[in-house]
């Protein structure tokens, strides 16, 4: 099947952890336009796709993406004639340690950036899937029940991280409003914590940092105490849900995540064992970007999409450890401290 026989798909934030895995799946039978400005994404995540005739990368900020016709690189996809059929919006800064540096950009991306994506969906009459987050529910407490899609807990719009939390809420409002006013096929998924290969290192994501530290017998740093818990859904399960959602007639929002809760200290111990490491576990103050989130109720995703996570924690960690081993030789530990600071 030639380039002109395939769907044209726009992936905003496509060089990020989740976005790059999505591009891998889409490019097999579609033309993919990946847009990223490398604030959270990494060029190495898409390096292997750059020579693929079905893949075009644009180093652009989604907030400035008013039109696509000005990019001559896209001529071979014939957007003027064939348009765009699907848009996936993953664009948003997500590095915990750089969170305070990007608050203005985060606020813009959750508002202006989403409007840019929705305007393109209106222009091309394209289906659009917006990636939301579990933060829209508010922070969890000890007796918080599993989060259902119609549940919300009080949260202040005037906090240092509200540009992300409240921004994600407002983004959902925009998606809903555009659907109602322009009658576009817009969809929302609320993604809970996911993990796997290509997560960025030394920016506050504990799983990849655990692995590279364990491989070098360095301390594993937990940003929280011994009771810090999380849910973890492997990346291939997340992408399966995304593709099922886009192919469905559902609008959402739907929760996507693992309904199992784990102590982060237990995960650190598993990684130490998997890597035969001599590392010890240390604790530090939680990062601003990190908060205790609830457990996902995925009943609707099971019912509407026939989706549920199938990769066990052990399987997912093994794959992520293998990736870490393959890439740990590229880490210059002399520069790590400056990155962390």
Phi and psi in degrees as GROMACS dihedral restraints (atoms count N, CA, C in turn):
[ dihedral_restraints ]
;  ai    aj    ak    al  type     phi  dphi    fc
    3     4     5     6     1   -79.3    20    10
    4     5     6     7     1   173.0    20    10
    6     7     8     9     1   -57.5    20    10
    7     8     9    10     1   -39.8    20    10
    9    10    11    12     1   -79.7    20    10
   10    11    12    13     1    -2.3    20    10
   12    13    14    15     1   -98.3    20    10
   13    14    15    16     1     1.5    20    10
   15    16    17    18     1  -111.1    20    10
   16    17    18    19     1   157.6    20    10
   18    19    20    21     1   -64.9    20    10
   19    20    21    22     1   146.8    20    10
   21    22    23    24     1   -96.7    20    10
   22    23    24    25     1   124.4    20    10
   24    25    26    27     1  -126.1    20    10
   25    26    27    28     1   134.6    20    10
   27    28    29    30     1  -106.4    20    10
   28    29    30    31     1   124.4    20    10
   30    31    32    33     1  -117.4    20    10
   31    32    33    34     1   109.3    20    10
   33    34    35    36     1   -91.7    20    10
   34    35    36    37     1   124.0    20    10
   36    37    38    39     1    82.2    20    10
   37    38    39    40     1    31.4    20    10
   39    40    41    42     1   -77.7    20    10
   40    41    42    43     1    -8.8    20    10
   42    43    44    45     1   -97.5    20    10
   43    44    45    46     1     4.6    20    10
   45    46    47    48     1   -80.2    20    10
   46    47    48    49     1  -177.7    20    10
   48    49    50    51     1   -57.0    20    10
   49    50    51    52     1   -59.9    20    10
   51    52    53    54     1   -71.3    20    10
   52    53    54    55     1   -42.8    20    10
   54    55    56    57     1   -59.9    20    10
   55    56    57    58     1   -39.8    20    10
   57    58    59    60     1   -68.4    20    10
   58    59    60    61     1   -37.2    20    10
   60    61    62    63     1   -66.4    20    10
   61    62    63    64     1   -36.3    20    10
   63    64    65    66     1   -65.1    20    10
   64    65    66    67     1   -44.0    20    10
   66    67    68    69     1   -58.1    20    10
   67    68    69    70     1   -40.7    20    10
   69    70    71    72     1   -55.5    20    10
   70    71    72    73     1   -43.4    20    10
   72    73    74    75     1   -73.6    20    10
   73    74    75    76     1   -40.6    20    10
   75    76    77    78     1   -71.5    20    10
   76    77    78    79     1   -36.6    20    10
   78    79    80    81     1   -68.7    20    10
   79    80    81    82     1   -13.5    20    10
   81    82    83    84     1   -63.0    20    10
   82    83    84    85     1   -32.8    20    10
   84    85    86    87     1  -141.8    20    10
   85    86    87    88     1    20.1    20    10
   87    88    89    90     1  -144.2    20    10
   88    89    90    91     1   162.0    20    10
   90    91    92    93     1   -87.1    20    10
   91    92    93    94     1   125.5    20    10
   93    94    95    96     1  -116.1    20    10
   94    95    96    97     1   125.6    20    10
   96    97    98    99     1  -105.0    20    10
   97    98    99   100     1   111.6    20    10
   99   100   101   102     1  -101.5    20    10
  100   101   102   103     1   123.9    20    10
  102   103   104   105     1  -115.1    20    10
  103   104   105   106     1   128.5    20    10
  105   106   107   108     1  -160.3    20    10
  106   107   108   109     1   149.6    20    10
  108   109   110   111     1  -113.0    20    10
  109   110   111   112     1     9.2    20    10
  111   112   113   114     1    62.8    20    10
  112   113   114   115     1    27.1    20    10
  114   115   116   117     1   -70.9    20    10
  115   116   117   118     1   -47.4    20    10
  117   118   119   120     1  -113.2    20    10
  118   119   120   121     1   -29.0    20    10
  120   121   122   123     1   -73.8    20    10
  121   122   123   124     1   167.7    20    10
  123   124   125   126     1  -132.9    20    10
  124   125   126   127     1   136.1    20    10
  126   127   128   129     1   -59.1    20    10
  127   128   129   130     1   -37.3    20    10
  129   130   131   132     1   -63.6    20    10
  130   131   132   133     1   -20.5    20    10
  132   133   134   135     1   -67.9    20    10
  133   134   135   136     1   -26.1    20    10
  135   136   137   138     1  -119.2    20    10
  136   137   138   139     1     5.1    20    10
  138   139   140   141     1   -53.2    20    10
  139   140   141   142     1   -40.1    20    10
  141   142   143   144     1   -71.4    20    10
  142   143   144   145     1   -11.5    20    10
  144   145   146   147     1   -98.7    20    10
  145   146   147   148     1   -12.0    20    10
  147   148   149   150     1   -65.2    20    10
  148   149   150   151     1   -25.3    20    10
  150   151   152   153     1   -94.0    20    10
  151   152   153   154     1     1.3    20    10
  153   154   155   156     1   -79.1    20    10
  154   155   156   157     1   127.4    20    10
  156   157   158   159     1   -64.8    20    10
  157   158   159   160     1   -17.7    20    10
  159   160   161   162     1   -91.8    20    10
  160   161   162   163     1     6.8    20    10
  162   163   164   165     1  -129.4    20    10
  163   164   165   166     1   129.8    20    10
  165   166   167   168     1  -129.9    20    10
  166   167   168   169     1   131.5    20    10
  168   169   170   171     1  -107.4    20    10
  169   170   171   172     1   133.9    20    10
  171   172   173   174     1  -118.9    20    10
  172   173   174   175     1   118.2    20    10
  174   175   176   177     1   -83.7    20    10
  175   176   177   178     1    86.1    20    10
  177   178   179   180     1  -141.4    20    10
  178   179   180   181     1   153.9    20    10
  180   181   182   183     1   -87.9    20    10
  181   182   183   184     1   125.4    20    10
  183   184   185   186     1   -58.6    20    10
  184   185   186   187     1   -27.0    20    10
  186   187   188   189     1   -65.8    20    10
  187   188   189   190     1   -21.1    20    10
  189   190   191   192     1  -104.2    20    10
  190   191   192   193     1     6.1    20    10
  192   193   194   195     1   -87.6    20    10
  193   194   195   196     1    77.2    20    10
  195   196   197   198     1   -80.7    20    10
  196   197   198   199     1   -37.6    20    10
  198   199   200   201     1  -144.2    20    10
  199   200   201   202     1   154.6    20    10
  201   202   203   204     1  -106.4    20    10
  202   203   204   205     1   -14.0    20    10
  204   205   206   207     1   -66.8    20    10
  205   206   207   208     1   -19.2    20    10
  207   208   209   210     1   -80.3    20    10
  208   209   210   211     1    -7.9    20    10
  210   211   212   213     1   -93.6    20    10
  211   212   213   214     1   106.3    20    10
  213   214   215   216     1   -64.0    20    10
  214   215   216   217     1   -25.5    20    10
  216   217   218   219     1   -59.8    20    10
  217   218   219   220     1   -24.6    20    10
  219   220   221   222     1   -86.9    20    10
  220   221   222   223     1     0.7    20    10
  222   223   224   225     1   -58.6    20    10
  223   224   225   226     1   -34.8    20    10
  225   226   227   228     1   -69.7    20    10
  226   227   228   229     1   -15.7    20    10
  228   229   230   231     1   -90.8    20    10
  229   230   231   232     1    -5.4    20    10
  231   232   233   234     1    51.1    20    10
  232   233   234   235     1    55.6    20    10
  234   235   236   237     1   -61.4    20    10
  235   236   237   238     1   -35.2    20    10
  237   238   239   240     1   -61.5    20    10
  238   239   240   241     1   -29.4    20    10
  240   241   242   243     1  -100.0    20    10
  241   242   243   244     1   -43.6    20    10
  243   244   245   246     1   -97.9    20    10
  244   245   246   247     1   -19.0    20    10
  246   247   248   249     1    68.6    20    10
  247   248   249   250     1  -160.8    20    10
  249   250   251   252     1  -125.5    20    10
  250   251   252   253     1   135.7    20    10
  252   253   254   255     1   -98.3    20    10
  253   254   255   256     1   -31.5    20    10
  255   256   257   258     1  -139.4    20    10
  256   257   258   259     1   143.3    20    10
  258   259   260   261     1  -129.8    20    10
  259   260   261   262     1   131.2    20    10
  261   262   263   264     1  -116.5    20    10
  262   263   264   265     1   120.0    20    10
  264   265   266   267     1  -105.9    20    10
  265   266   267   268     1   101.4    20    10
  267   268   269   270     1  -111.0    20    10
  268   269   270   271     1     2.6    20    10
  270   271   272   273     1   -68.1    20    10
  271   272   273   274     1   122.6    20    10
  273   274   275   276     1   176.2    20    10
  274   275   276   277     1   130.5    20    10
  276   277   278   279     1   -58.5    20    10
  277   278   279   280     1   136.6    20    10
  279   280   281   282     1  -137.9    20    10
  280   281   282   283     1    10.8    20    10
  282   283   284   285     1   -79.4    20    10
  283   284   285   286     1   114.1    20    10
  285   286   287   288     1   -56.0    20    10
  286   287   288   289     1   -42.7    20    10
  288   289   290   291     1   -73.5    20    10
  289   290   291   292     1   -23.6    20    10
  291   292   293   294     1   -98.6    20    10
  292   293   294   295     1    10.2    20    10
  294   295   296   297     1   -56.7    20    10
  295   296   297   298     1   -47.7    20    10
  297   298   299   300     1   -68.6    20    10
  298   299   300   301     1   -22.3    20    10
  300   301   302   303     1   -74.7    20    10
  301   302   303   304     1   -22.5    20    10
  303   304   305   306     1  -116.6    20    10
  304   305   306   307     1    22.3    20    10
  306   307   308   309     1   -63.4    20    10
  307   308   309   310     1   -41.4    20    10
  309   310   311   312     1   -66.0    20    10
  310   311   312   313     1   -44.5    20    10
  312   313   314   315     1   -63.3    20    10
  313   314   315   316     1   -36.8    20    10
  315   316   317   318     1   -63.7    20    10
  316   317   318   319     1   -45.0    20    10
  318   319   320   321     1   -61.8    20    10
  319   320   321   322     1   -43.2    20    10
  321   322   323   324     1   -63.4    20    10
  322   323   324   325     1   -45.7    20    10
  324   325   326   327     1   -66.7    20    10
  325   326   327   328     1   -33.6    20    10
  327   328   329   330     1   -79.4    20    10
  328   329   330   331     1    -2.9    20    10
  330   331   332   333     1  -126.2    20    10
  331   332   333   334     1   -74.9    20    10
  333   334   335   336     1   -60.7    20    10
  334   335   336   337     1   -44.0    20    10
  336   337   338   339     1   -60.7    20    10
  337   338   339   340     1   -41.1    20    10
  339   340   341   342     1   -66.6    20    10
  340   341   342   343     1   -38.4    20    10
  342   343   344   345     1   -62.7    20    10
  343   344   345   346     1   -42.0    20    10
  345   346   347   348     1   -58.4    20    10
  346   347   348   349     1   -45.4    20    10
  348   349   350   351     1   -63.2    20    10
  349   350   351   352     1   -44.0    20    10
  351   352   353   354     1   -67.6    20    10
  352   353   354   355     1   -37.4    20    10
  354   355   356   357     1   -62.6    20    10
  355   356   357   358     1   -37.6    20    10
  357   358   359   360     1   -66.6    20    10
  358   359   360   361     1   -37.4    20    10
  360   361   362   363     1   -63.7    20    10
  361   362   363   364     1   -40.7    20    10
  363   364   365   366     1   -64.5    20    10
  364   365   366   367     1   -46.0    20    10
  366   367   368   369     1   -59.0    20    10
  367   368   369   370     1   -45.9    20    10
  369   370   371   372     1   -96.0    20    10
  370   371   372   373     1     0.8    20    10
  372   373   374   375     1    53.4    20    10
  373   374   375   376     1    42.3    20    10
  375   376   377   378     1   -94.1    20    10
  376   377   378   379     1   151.6    20    10
  378   379   380   381     1   -71.3    20    10
  379   380   381   382     1   141.5    20    10
  381   382   383   384     1  -133.2    20    10
  382   383   384   385     1   133.4    20    10
  384   385   386   387     1  -115.9    20    10
  385   386   387   388     1   118.2    20    10
  387   388   389   390     1   -98.3    20    10
  388   389   390   391     1   132.0    20    10
  390   391   392   393     1   -90.9    20    10
  391   392   393   394     1   106.8    20    10
  393   394   395   396     1   -98.4    20    10
  394   395   396   397     1  -166.6    20    10
  396   397   398   399     1  -143.2    20    10
  397   398   399   400     1   159.6    20    10
  399   400   401   402     1   -67.4    20    10
  400   401   402   403     1   -13.0    20    10
  402   403   404   405     1   -66.4    20    10
  403   404   405   406     1   -18.1    20    10
  405   406   407   408     1   -64.0    20    10
  406   407   408   409     1   -19.9    20    10
  408   409   410   411     1   -79.5    20    10
  409   410   411   412     1   -18.5    20    10
  411   412   413   414     1    93.9    20    10
  412   413   414   415     1   171.3    20    10
  414   415   416   417     1   -72.7    20    10
  415   416   417   418     1   146.4    20    10
  417   418   419   420     1   -87.8    20    10
  418   419   420   421     1   156.3    20    10
  420   421   422   423     1  -123.2    20    10
  421   422   423   424     1   177.6    20    10
  423   424   425   426     1   -59.2    20    10
  424   425   426   427     1   -34.0    20    10
  426   427   428   429     1  -103.5    20    10
  427   428   429   430     1    19.1    20    10
  429   430   431   432     1   -67.9    20    10
  430   431   432   433     1   127.8    20    10
  432   433   434   435     1   -73.4    20    10
  433   434   435   436     1   168.1    20    10
  435   436   437   438     1   -57.2    20    10
  436   437   438   439     1   139.7    20    10
  438   439   440   441     1   -75.0    20    10
  439   440   441   442     1   117.9    20    10
  441   442   443   444     1   -96.2    20    10
  442   443   444   445     1   158.2    20    10
  444   445   446   447     1   -63.5    20    10
  445   446   447   448     1   -19.4    20    10
  447   448   449   450     1  -103.0    20    10
  448   449   450   451     1    14.1    20    10
  450   451   452   453     1  -104.9    20    10
  451   452   453   454     1   139.9    20    10
  453   454   455   456     1  -144.1    20    10
  454   455   456   457     1   148.0    20    10
  456   457   458   459     1  -119.3    20    10
  457   458   459   460     1   151.6    20    10
  459   460   461   462     1   -59.0    20    10
  460   461   462   463     1   139.5    20    10
  462   463   464   465     1  -150.3    20    10
  463   464   465   466     1   147.9    20    10
  465   466   467   468     1   -87.5    20    10
  466   467   468   469     1   137.3    20    10
  468   469   470   471     1   -80.5    20    10
  469   470   471   472     1    -0.6    20    10
  471   472   473   474     1  -117.9    20    10
  472   473   474   475     1    66.6    20    10
  474   475   476   477     1  -132.6    20    10
  475   476   477   478     1   162.3    20    10
  477   478   479   480     1   -60.8    20    10
  478   479   480   481     1   -22.7    20    10
  480   481   482   483     1  -110.2    20    10
  481   482   483   484     1    13.5    20    10
  483   484   485   486     1   -66.1    20    10
  484   485   486   487     1   -24.9    20    10
  486   487   488   489     1   -59.0    20    10
  487   488   489   490     1   -27.7    20    10
  489   490   491   492     1   -91.6    20    10
  490   491   492   493     1   -54.1    20    10
  492   493   494   495     1   -63.9    20    10
  493   494   495   496     1   -56.0    20    10
  495   496   497   498     1   -70.0    20    10
  496   497   498   499     1   -29.8    20    10
  498   499   500   501     1   -61.6    20    10
  499   500   501   502     1   -40.0    20    10
  501   502   503   504     1   -67.5    20    10
  502   503   504   505     1   -34.7    20    10
  504   505   506   507     1   -65.7    20    10
  505   506   507   508     1   -47.0    20    10
  507   508   509   510     1   -63.7    20    10
  508   509   510   511     1   -36.2    20    10
  510   511   512   513     1   -59.8    20    10
  511   512   513   514     1   -41.3    20    10
  513   514   515   516     1   -63.2    20    10
  514   515   516   517     1   -39.1    20    10
  516   517   518   519     1   -60.3    20    10
  517   518   519   520     1   -42.7    20    10
  519   520   521   522     1   -61.3    20    10
  520   521   522   523     1   -45.6    20    10
  522   523   524   525     1   -61.6    20    10
  523   524   525   526     1   -43.5    20    10
  525   526   527   528     1   -64.5    20    10
  526   527   528   529     1   -45.3    20    10
  528   529   530   531     1   -64.3    20    10
  529   530   531   532     1   -43.2    20    10
  531   532   533   534     1   -63.5    20    10
  532   533   534   535     1   -37.5    20    10
  534   535   536   537     1   -62.6    20    10
  535   536   537   538     1   -44.4    20    10
  537   538   539   540     1   -68.9    20    10
  538   539   540   541     1   -42.9    20    10
  540   541   542   543     1   -79.8    20    10
  541   542   543   544     1   -44.7    20    10
  543   544   545   546     1   -99.4    20    10
  544   545   546   547     1    -5.0    20    10
  546   547   548   549     1    58.3    20    10
  547   548   549   550     1    40.3    20    10
  549   550   551   552     1   -90.2    20    10
  550   551   552   553     1   160.4    20    10
  552   553   554   555     1   -88.7    20    10
  553   554   555   556     1    83.0    20    10
  555   556   557   558     1  -106.5    20    10
  556   557   558   559     1   144.1    20    10
  558   559   560   561     1  -134.9    20    10
  559   560   561   562     1   154.6    20    10
  561   562   563   564     1  -132.3    20    10
  562   563   564   565     1   129.7    20    10
  564   565   566   567     1  -117.6    20    10
  565   566   567   568     1   136.8    20    10
  567   568   569   570     1  -102.3    20    10
  568   569   570   571     1   107.4    20    10
  570   571   572   573     1   -90.3    20    10
  571   572   573   574     1   123.7    20    10
  573   574   575   576     1   -85.9    20    10
  574   575   576   577     1  -177.8    20    10
  576   577   578   579     1   -58.6    20    10
  577   578   579   580     1   127.5    20    10
  579   580   581   582     1  -122.4    20    10
  580   581   582   583     1   165.4    20    10
  582   583   584   585     1  -154.4    20    10
  583   584   585   586     1   168.9    20    10
  585   586   587   588     1   147.2    20    10
  586   587   588   589     1  -174.2    20    10
  588   589   590   591     1   -58.4    20    10
  589   590   591   592     1   149.3    20    10
  591   592   593   594     1    84.3    20    10
  592   593   594   595     1     3.8    20    10
  594   595   596   597     1   -64.7    20    10
  595   596   597   598     1   137.5    20    10
  597   598   599   600     1   -67.5    20    10
  598   599   600   601     1   147.9    20    10
  600   601   602   603     1   -94.3    20    10
  601   602   603   604     1   148.7    20    10
  603   604   605   606     1    61.8    20    10
  604   605   606   607     1    29.3    20    10
  606   607   608   609     1  -121.0    20    10
  607   608   609   610     1     8.8    20    10
  609   610   611   612     1   112.1    20    10
  610   611   612   613     1    -2.6    20    10
  612   613   614   615     1   -83.7    20    10
  613   614   615   616     1   112.7    20    10
  615   616   617   618     1   -69.8    20    10
  616   617   618   619     1   -38.0    20    10
  618   619   620   621     1   -58.3    20    10
  619   620   621   622     1   -54.9    20    10
  621   622   623   624     1   -64.3    20    10
  622   623   624   625     1   -35.2    20    10
  624   625   626   627     1   -67.1    20    10
  625   626   627   628     1   -37.6    20    10
  627   628   629   630     1   -55.6    20    10
  628   629   630   631     1   -46.1    20    10
  630   631   632   633     1   -66.0    20    10
  631   632   633   634     1   -50.3    20    10
  633   634   635   636     1   -68.9    20    10
  634   635   636   637     1   -32.5    20    10
  636   637   638   639     1   -68.1    20    10
  637   638   639   640     1   -42.5    20    10
  639   640   641   642     1   -64.0    20    10
  640   641   642   643     1   -38.8    20    10
  642   643   644   645     1   -64.3    20    10
  643   644   645   646     1   -25.6    20    10
  645   646   647   648     1  -107.0    20    10
  646   647   648   649     1    12.7    20    10
  648   649   650   651     1    58.3    20    10
  649   650   651   652     1    32.7    20    10
  651   652   653   654     1   -99.4    20    10
  652   653   654   655     1   160.2    20    10
  654   655   656   657     1   -60.7    20    10
  655   656   657   658     1   143.7    20    10
  657   658   659   660     1   -94.5    20    10
  658   659   660   661     1   118.1    20    10
  660   661   662   663     1   -96.2    20    10
  661   662   663   664     1   120.1    20    10
  663   664   665   666     1  -103.0    20    10
  664   665   666   667     1   122.9    20    10
  666   667   668   669     1   -87.0    20    10
  667   668   669   670     1    82.6    20    10
  669   670   671   672     1   152.8    20    10
  670   671   672   673     1  -166.3    20    10
  672   673   674   675     1  -108.7    20    10
  673   674   675   676     1  -171.3    20    10
  675   676   677   678     1   -67.4    20    10
  676   677   678   679     1   -15.5    20    10
  678   679   680   681     1   -96.8    20    10
  679   680   681   682     1     2.9    20    10
  681   682   683   684     1   -64.3    20    10
  682   683   684   685     1   125.9    20    10
  684   685   686   687     1  -122.6    20    10
  685   686   687   688     1   161.8    20    10
  687   688   689   690     1  -155.3    20    10
  688   689   690   691     1   163.4    20    10
  690   691   692   693     1  -109.1    20    10
  691   692   693   694     1   149.1    20    10
  693   694   695   696     1  -137.7    20    10
  694   695   696   697     1   120.7    20    10
  696   697   698   699     1  -115.4    20    10
  697   698   699   700     1   126.9    20    10
  699   700   701   702     1   -68.7    20    10
  700   701   702   703     1   146.7    20    10
  702   703   704   705     1   -58.9    20    10
  703   704   705   706     1   -37.4    20    10
  705   706   707   708     1   -66.1    20    10
  706   707   708   709     1   -33.1    20    10
  708   709   710   711     1   -67.6    20    10
  709   710   711   712     1   -39.5    20    10
  711   712   713   714     1   -61.7    20    10
  712   713   714   715     1   -46.3    20    10
  714   715   716   717     1   -65.0    20    10
  715   716   717   718     1   -37.6    20    10
  717   718   719   720     1   -57.1    20    10
  718   719   720   721     1   -44.2    20    10
  720   721   722   723     1   -64.6    20    10
  721   722   723   724     1   -40.7    20    10
  723   724   725   726     1   -60.9    20    10
  724   725   726   727     1   -47.1    20    10
  726   727   728   729     1   -67.8    20    10
  727   728   729   730     1   -37.4    20    10
  729   730   731   732     1   -64.2    20    10
  730   731   732   733     1   -40.4    20    10
  732   733   734   735     1   -64.7    20    10
  733   734   735   736     1   -45.4    20    10
  735   736   737   738     1   -64.5    20    10
  736   737   738   739     1   -34.0    20    10
  738   739   740   741     1   -80.2    20    10
  739   740   741   742     1   -10.0    20    10
  741   742   743   744     1   -90.6    20    10
  742   743   744   745     1   177.4    20    10
  744   745   746   747     1   -98.9    20    10
  745   746   747   748     1     9.6    20    10
  747   748   749   750     1   -78.8    20    10
  748   749   750   751     1   146.7    20    10
  750   751   752   753     1   -98.0    20    10
  751   752   753   754     1   -39.3    20    10
  753   754   755   756     1    90.6    20    10
  754   755   756   757     1  -160.3    20    10
  756   757   758   759     1   -72.0    20    10
  757   758   759   760     1   151.3    20    10
  759   760   761   762     1  -127.1    20    10
  760   761   762   763     1   139.7    20    10
  762   763   764   765     1   -77.2    20    10
  763   764   765   766     1   135.5    20    10
  765   766   767   768     1  -128.4    20    10
  766   767   768   769     1   116.4    20    10
  768   769   770   771     1   176.2    20    10
  769   770   771   772     1  -178.1    20    10
  771   772   773   774     1   -93.7    20    10
  772   773   774   775     1   133.1    20    10
  774   775   776   777     1   -82.7    20    10
  775   776   777   778     1     9.1    20    10
  777   778   779   780     1  -103.9    20    10
  778   779   780   781     1   136.9    20    10
  780   781   782   783     1  -105.1    20    10
  781   782   783   784     1   140.1    20    10
  783   784   785   786     1  -134.9    20    10
  784   785   786   787     1   144.0    20    10
  786   787   788   789     1   -73.3    20    10
  787   788   789   790     1   132.4    20    10
  789   790   791   792     1   -63.8    20    10
  790   791   792   793     1   -27.7    20    10
  792   793   794   795     1   -67.5    20    10
  793   794   795   796     1   -35.4    20    10
  795   796   797   798     1   -67.3    20    10
  796   797   798   799     1   -37.0    20    10
  798   799   800   801     1   -66.0    20    10
  799   800   801   802     1   -41.0    20    10
  801   802   803   804     1   -59.9    20    10
  802   803   804   805     1   -41.3    20    10
  804   805   806   807     1   -65.0    20    10
  805   806   807   808     1   -38.2    20    10
  807   808   809   810     1   -62.4    20    10
  808   809   810   811     1   -41.3    20    10
  810   811   812   813     1   -68.2    20    10
  811   812   813   814     1   -39.4    20    10
  813   814   815   816     1   -59.5    20    10
  814   815   816   817     1   -42.3    20    10
  816   817   818   819     1   -68.0    20    10
  817   818   819   820     1   -43.4    20    10
  819   820   821   822     1   -63.3    20    10
  820   821   822   823     1   -30.1    20    10
  822   823   824   825     1   -99.6    20    10
  823   824   825   826     1     3.7    20    10
  825   826   827   828     1    51.6    20    10
  826   827   828   829     1    43.7    20    10
  828   829   830   831     1   -90.2    20    10
  829   830   831   832     1   157.3    20    10
  831   832   833   834     1  -102.4    20    10
  832   833   834   835     1    12.3    20    10
  834   835   836   837     1   -65.3    20    10
  835   836   837   838     1   154.9    20    10
  837   838   839   840     1  -112.8    20    10
  838   839   840   841     1   162.1    20    10
  840   841   842   843     1   -98.9    20    10
  841   842   843   844     1   132.7    20    10
  843   844   845   846     1  -125.0    20    10
  844   845   846   847     1   160.7    20    10
  846   847   848   849     1  -123.4    20    10
  847   848   849   850     1   146.4    20    10
  849   850   851   852     1  -140.3    20    10
  850   851   852   853     1   169.4    20    10
  852   853   854   855     1   -63.5    20    10
  853   854   855   856     1   141.7    20    10
  855   856   857   858     1   -60.2    20    10
  856   857   858   859     1   147.1    20    10
  858   859   860   861     1   -78.2    20    10
  859   860   861   862     1   154.7    20    10
  861   862   863   864     1   -57.4    20    10
  862   863   864   865     1   -39.7    20    10
  864   865   866   867     1   -69.0    20    10
  865   866   867   868     1   -19.3    20    10
  867   868   869   870     1   -94.4    20    10
  868   869   870   871     1   133.7    20    10
  870   871   872   873     1  -145.4    20    10
  871   872   873   874     1   160.8    20    10
  873   874   875   876     1   -76.7    20    10
  874   875   876   877     1   117.0    20    10
  876   877   878   879     1  -106.7    20    10
  877   878   879   880     1   159.9    20    10
  879   880   881   882     1   -78.4    20    10
  880   881   882   883     1   176.3    20    10
  882   883   884   885     1   -88.0    20    10
  883   884   885   886     1   143.1    20    10
  885   886   887   888     1   -82.5    20    10
  886   887   888   889     1   133.4    20    10
  888   889   890   891     1   -89.5    20    10
  889   890   891   892     1   114.9    20    10
  891   892   893   894     1  -105.3    20    10
  892   893   894   895     1    23.1    20    10
  894   895   896   897     1   -58.6    20    10
  895   896   897   898     1   -41.7    20    10
  897   898   899   900     1   -66.5    20    10
  898   899   900   901     1   -40.9    20    10
  900   901   902   903     1   -63.2    20    10
  901   902   903   904     1   -39.0    20    10
  903   904   905   906     1   -63.2    20    10
  904   905   906   907     1   -42.8    20    10
  906   907   908   909     1   -75.0    20    10
  907   908   909   910     1   -45.6    20    10
  909   910   911   912     1   -84.4    20    10
  910   911   912   913     1   -33.7    20    10
  912   913   914   915     1  -113.7    20    10
  913   914   915   916     1    -6.5    20    10
  915   916   917   918     1    54.1    20    10
  916   917   918   919     1    43.1    20    10
  918   919   920   921     1  -116.9    20    10
  919   920   921   922     1   140.6    20    10
  921   922   923   924     1  -159.1    20    10
  922   923   924   925     1   152.4    20    10
  924   925   926   927     1   -67.1    20    10
  925   926   927   928     1   136.4    20    10
  927   928   929   930     1  -115.5    20    10
  928   929   930   931     1   -15.6    20    10
  930   931   932   933     1   -84.8    20    10
  931   932   933   934     1   122.1    20    10
  933   934   935   936     1   -71.6    20    10
  934   935   936   937     1   161.3    20    10
  936   937   938   939     1   -59.4    20    10
  937   938   939   940     1   -41.4    20    10
  939   940   941   942     1   -62.4    20    10
  940   941   942   943     1   -44.9    20    10
  942   943   944   945     1   -63.6    20    10
  943   944   945   946     1   -45.1    20    10
  945   946   947   948     1   -64.4    20    10
  946   947   948   949     1   -42.0    20    10
  948   949   950   951     1   -66.1    20    10
  949   950   951   952     1   -37.5    20    10
  951   952   953   954     1   -60.3    20    10
  952   953   954   955     1   -43.8    20    10
  954   955   956   957     1   -65.3    20    10
  955   956   957   958     1   -39.7    20    10
  957   958   959   960     1   -70.4    20    10
  958   959   960   961     1   -36.0    20    10
  960   961   962   963     1   -65.3    20    10
  961   962   963   964     1   -41.7    20    10
  963   964   965   966     1   -59.5    20    10
  964   965   966   967     1   -42.9    20    10
  966   967   968   969     1   -62.6    20    10
  967   968   969   970     1   -43.4    20    10
  969   970   971   972     1   -61.3    20    10
  970   971   972   973     1   -40.0    20    10
  972   973   974   975     1   -63.4    20    10
  973   974   975   976     1   -41.0    20    10
  975   976   977   978     1   -67.8    20    10
  976   977   978   979     1   -26.7    20    10
  978   979   980   981     1  -110.0    20    10
  979   980   981   982     1    -5.0    20    10
  981   982   983   984     1   -67.7    20    10
  982   983   984   985     1   -24.7    20    10
  984   985   986   987     1   -67.2    20    10
  985   986   987   988     1   -17.5    20    10
  987   988   989   990     1   -88.4    20    10
  988   989   990   991     1    -2.0    20    10
  990   991   992   993     1   -86.1    20    10
  991   992   993   994     1   125.3    20    10
  993   994   995   996     1   -97.2    20    10
  994   995   996   997     1    99.2    20    10
  996   997   998   999     1   -65.6    20    10
  997   998   999  1000     1   -19.3    20    10
  999  1000  1001  1002     1   -66.7    20    10
 1000  1001  1002  1003     1   -24.2    20    10
 1002  1003  1004  1005     1   -98.6    20    10
 1003  1004  1005  1006     1    -6.6    20    10
 1005  1006  1007  1008     1   -64.8    20    10
 1006  1007  1008  1009     1   -41.0    20    10
 1008  1009  1010  1011     1   -62.4    20    10
 1009  1010  1011  1012     1   -40.0    20    10
 1011  1012  1013  1014     1   -67.2    20    10
 1012  1013  1014  1015     1   -33.8    20    10
 1014  1015  1016  1017     1   -66.4    20    10
 1015  1016  1017  1018     1   -43.4    20    10
 1017  1018  1019  1020     1   -67.2    20    10
 1018  1019  1020  1021     1   -34.4    20    10
